[in-house]
Amino acid sequence: MDCYVARVLDGEPRPGLIVLQEAFGVNEHIRDVTERFGRQGFVAIAPELYHRTAPGFEGDYNNFETVRPHATAMKRETVDTDLRATYDWLQAQDFVKTNEISCVGYCMGGRVAFAANAILPLHAAVSYYGSNVQEGLDRVDSLHAPHLFFWGEKDKHVPPEQRTTVINALKQANKTYTNVEFSDADHGFFCDMRPAFNATAARLSWALTLEFLKA
């Protein structure tokens, strides 16, 4: 499995961060986000979750049908394997603070970030407009770390009932979470390569993400 890694090359141990892709692969946007986290002092690593069906895949934001076969081919067991492999790689590096490994995911990656928090002893986890997170709520009791959720109120891909189901499950399981909804934001609001990009929501969510991870 190829991964895209960004970090400061100063020899100092840094917190690890798993960056989980949108459905469109480890594309230019995800590589840019990974580098942004790297510049903030994280050892940021974005694993290619489609490596079994399409290594190096970069989807077209205007053509989801090219993405669908690879997204639907993903299975819980294989995703868990990839998450553990990525976590184990971070654990093995002498430039990573092994007790400070977190994850952040976008769209499909937001759902995968929830799974990562359930199977890995993470420091923190962040999900941006995670689609179908409710499908993994059977794992809610296993969440290890505080979880930050971002949603767009205008997001038709993740309707209000999905968001409510997820948050209510965390409440009932007595888990620590932060829930943020931007009333004027749509799905994909953080991605400056998509029409739905919302500069204000992106700026605010970025600042809160950094504070949440560092706290």
Secondary structure, DSSP 4 states (H G I P E B T S, - for coil): --EEEE---SS--EEEEEEE-BTTBS-HHHHHHHHHHHHTT-EEEEE-TTTTT-TT-B--TT-GGGTHHHHHH--HHHHHHHHHHHHHHHHT-TTEEEEEEEEEEETHHHHHHHHHHHHS--S-EEEES-TTGGGGGGGGGG--S-EEEEEETT-SSS-HHHHHHHHHHHHHTT--EEEEEETT--TTTT-TTSTT--HHHHHHHHHHHHHHHH-
